């Protein structure tokens, strides 16, 4: 095969790809050149400042008067500030020179002594709840089982069990008692002491 023909064929195949890469990299240069120029200008500016620092005589620094209050003293510090270009929000960041005062805010109360809050007093509701005379001395599980047995074959709701077991109590006590009874009925169902009524939430029945 003629080498010249082979080279011409290969060139024809890769030329479109090379041209595409050429266009791609030109676009990148046009896109990011302003950012590079800006960064270079900032770098030149910072280099000039640093050069000025190094040119100051040591004895000149030693003779400065430091009579100013520490509260009013400010020192230069470099703070990074990220400036995002419209095209790319992650690739470019520029270091700006600024000053930051160590002066503490007058509103800062971090050193103030905080008075500890008093813990809320525990509710006496749980201590005051008692069964009616018929069930005094029994455990909750035993009393609930007796109530269900007295209503053999009937569907008994949680609120009915609470009313029978505790009698006339206020709304706050009823809420606490209902929570206890609900947990006990669920536990008894899992233990096989009674069954839950299908399709009726909160209702139980003795095992047949």
C-alpha positions in Angstrom: 0.0 0.0 0.0 1.2 3.5 -0.9 2.4 5.2 2.4 1.2 8.5 1.1 -2.3 7.2 0.5 -2.3 5.6 4.0 -1.3 8.9 5.6 -3.9 10.8 3.6 -6.6 8.4 4.7 -5.6 8.6 8.4 -5.5 12.4 8.2 -9.0 12.5 6.8 -10.3 10.3 9.6 -8.8 12.3 12.5 -9.1 15.8 11.1 -12.7 16.3 12.2 -11.9 15.3 15.8 -8.9 17.6 15.9 -10.9 20.5 14.6 -13.6 19.8 17.2 -10.9 19.8 19.9 -9.5 23.0 18.5 -12.9 24.7 18.8 -13.4 23.3 22.3 -10.1 24.6 23.7 -10.6 28.0 22.0 -14.0 28.3 23.7 -12.4 27.5 27.1 -9.7 30.2 26.6 -12.4 32.7 25.7 -14.6 31.7 28.6 -11.9 31.7 31.3 -9.4 34.2 30.1 -11.1 37.2 31.9 -11.0 35.2 35.1 -7.3 34.4 34.7 -6.5 38.0 33.9 -8.4 39.2 37.0 -6.6 36.6 39.2 -3.3 37.6 37.8 -4.0 41.3 38.5 -5.0 40.4 42.1 -1.8 38.4 42.5 0.3 41.2 41.3 -1.4 43.6 43.7 -0.8 41.3 46.7 2.8 40.7 45.6 3.3 44.5 45.6 1.9 44.8 49.2 4.1 42.0 50.5 7.1 43.6 48.8 6.3 46.8 50.6 6.1 45.0 54.0 9.6 43.5 53.5 11.0 46.9 52.6 10.0 48.5 55.9 13.1 48.9 58.2 13.0 46.9 61.5 13.9 49.9 63.6 11.0 51.9 62.2 8.6 49.2 63.4 10.3 49.2 66.9 9.7 53.0 67.3 6.0 52.9 66.7 3.8 54.0 69.5 1.3 51.4 70.7 -0.7 53.6 73.0 -4.1 52.8 71.3 -6.6 50.8 73.2 -6.7 47.1 72.4 -10.4 47.5 71.8 -9.8 49.9 69.0 -6.9 48.1 67.4 -7.5 46.4 64.0 -5.2 44.1 62.2 -5.1 43.2 58.5 -6.2 39.7 57.8 -6.8 37.8 54.6 -10.3 36.7 54.1 -11.3 34.4 51.3 -14.1 35.6 49.2 -15.4 33.3 46.5 -16.7 35.2 43.5 -18.7 33.0 41.1 -18.7 33.7 37.4 -22.0 33.3 35.5 -20.6 30.3 33.7 -19.0 28.4 36.5 -19.9 28.7 40.2 -17.2 26.3 41.5 -13.9 26.8 39.8 -12.8 30.4 40.6 -12.0 32.0 44.0 -10.2 35.3 44.6 -8.4 36.3 47.7 -9.3 39.8 48.8 -7.4 41.9 51.4 -9.6 43.3 54.1 -9.5 44.2 57.8 -11.2 42.5 60.7 -11.5 44.0 64.1 -11.1 41.8 67.2 -13.3 44.1 69.1 -16.0 42.2 71.0 -19.6 43.0 70.3 -21.3 44.9 73.1 -24.2 42.4 72.7 -22.0 39.4 73.4 -23.2 37.8 76.6 -21.1 34.6 76.4 -19.4 35.5 79.7 -22.6 36.2 81.6 -23.6 33.8 84.3 -26.7 32.0 83.3 -29.3 31.1 85.9 -30.2 27.4 85.6 -33.8 26.8 84.9 -35.8 24.9 87.4 -36.9 21.5 86.3 -40.7 21.2 86.0 -42.3 19.4 89.0 -43.4 15.9 88.2 -47.1 15.4 87.9 -49.0 13.7 90.8 -51.6 12.3 88.4 -49.9 8.9 88.2 -49.7 8.7 92.0 -53.4 9.7 92.6 -54.8 7.2 90.1 -56.4 4.3 92.0 -58.8 1.4 91.1 -62.3 1.5 92.5 -62.8 -0.6 95.6 -63.8 -3.7 93.7 -60.3 -4.0 92.1 -58.1 -2.6 94.8 -55.1 -4.9 95.5 -55.2 -6.4 92.0 -52.7 -5.9 89.3 -53.7 -4.0 86.2 -53.6 -7.2 84.0 -55.7 -9.1 86.5 -58.3 -6.3 86.8 -58.6 -5.9 83.0 -59.0 -9.6 82.6 -61.8 -9.7 85.2 -63.6 -6.8 83.5 -63.5 -8.7 80.1 -64.6 -12.0 81.8 -67.6 -10.2 83.4 -68.6 -9.3 79.8 -68.0 -12.7 78.3 -68.6 -12.7 74.5 -69.1 -8.9 74.4 -66.8 -6.4 72.6 -65.3 -4.1 75.2 -63.7 -0.8 74.3 -60.7 0.7 76.0 -62.6 3.7 77.3 -65.2 1.4 78.9 -62.5 -0.5 80.7 -61.0 2.7 82.0 -64.4 3.9 83.3 -65.1 0.6 85.0 -61.7 0.3 86.5 -61.1 3.9 87.8 -64.6 5.2 88.2 -65.2 9.0 87.9 -61.9 10.8 87.2 -61.0 14.1 85.6 -59.9 14.4 81.9 -56.2 14.6 82.8 -56.4 11.4 84.9 -58.5 9.8 82.2 -55.8 10.4 79.6 -53.1 8.8 81.8 -55.3 5.9 82.7 -56.3 5.3 79.1 -52.6 5.1 78.0 -52.0 2.5 80.7 -55.0 0.4 79.8 -54.2 0.6 76.1 -50.7 -0.7 76.6 -51.9 -3.4 79.0 -54.6 -4.6 76.6 -52.1 -4.8 73.7 -49.6 -6.7 75.9 -52.4 -9.1 77.0 -53.4 -9.8 73.4 -49.8 -10.6 72.5 -49.6 -12.9 75.6 -52.8 -14.7 74.5 -55.0 -13.6 77.4 -57.7 -12.1 75.1 -58.3 -11.2 71.5 -58.6 -8.0 69.6 -61.9 -7.5 67.7 -61.2 -7.6 63.9 -62.1 -4.3 62.1 -62.7 -2.4 65.4 -59.8 -0.5 66.7 -59.5 -0.4 70.5 -62.0 -3.2 71.2 -61.2 -6.5 72.8 -63.0 -9.7 73.7 -62.3 -12.7 75.9 -60.9 -15.8 74.1 -63.7 -18.2 73.0 
